Amino acid sequence: MPVEFTREDIIAMKRLGIFDLSAIIEKAYPTPFQKTVLSGIRWFAESQR
């Protein structure tokens, strides 16, 4: 089932920094600070499940 995003969805994702986060995830060698940020997001996501 395909996922479709509206123009408003894209604007909200840009405002929230989702595309910036995606760029960090795609990096081959994130900085130690970026690794820490990603770990924090992962821990938060796990706590919400």
C-alpha positions in Angstrom: 0.0 0.0 0.0 1.7 3.2 -1.1 2.1 6.1 1.3 1.1 9.5 -0.1 2.1 12.9 1.5 0.3 16.1 0.9 1.9 19.4 0.3 1.0 20.3 3.9 2.7 17.1 5.1 5.9 18.0 3.3 5.9 21.5 4.8 5.3 20.2 8.3 8.1 17.6 7.9 10.5 20.4 6.7 9.5 22.5 9.7 10.2 19.6 12.1 13.6 18.9 10.6 12.8 15.4 9.3 14.8 15.9 6.1 17.8 17.1 8.1 17.5 14.0 10.3 17.3 11.9 7.1 20.5 13.4 5.8 22.3 12.5 9.1 21.1 8.9 8.8 22.3 8.6 5.2 25.8 9.8 6.1 28.5 7.1 6.0 30.4 8.6 9.0 28.2 10.7 11.3 29.9 12.8 13.9 29.9 11.7 17.5 27.3 14.4 18.3 25.1 13.2 15.4 25.4 9.6 16.7 24.2 10.8 20.1 21.2 12.6 18.6 20.2 9.5 16.7 20.5 7.4 19.8 18.3 9.8 21.7 15.7 9.7 19.0 15.8 5.9 18.9 15.4 5.7 22.7 12.5 8.1 22.6 10.8 6.1 19.8 11.3 2.9 21.7 9.7 4.4 24.8 6.7 5.4 22.8 6.2 1.9 21.6 
